[in-house]
């Protein structure tokens, strides 16, 4: 999995996940374009709490 992280306003959060780096890179550009006030980058690990937020039943 590849994750897109957002850093801005004193916070760090995982905003999306993808199966491949190609998919993530395409969306990374979209995130950067839509919110230039924050830094977006790819990561091999999500932020703490990403799994529990995405899958509360687990």
Secondary structure as UniProt FT lines:
FT   STRAND          2..8
FT   TURN            9..10
FT   STRAND          11..18
FT   HELIX           21..34
FT   TURN            36..37
FT   STRAND          39..43
FT   TURN            48..49
FT   HELIX           50..54
FT   TURN            56..57
//
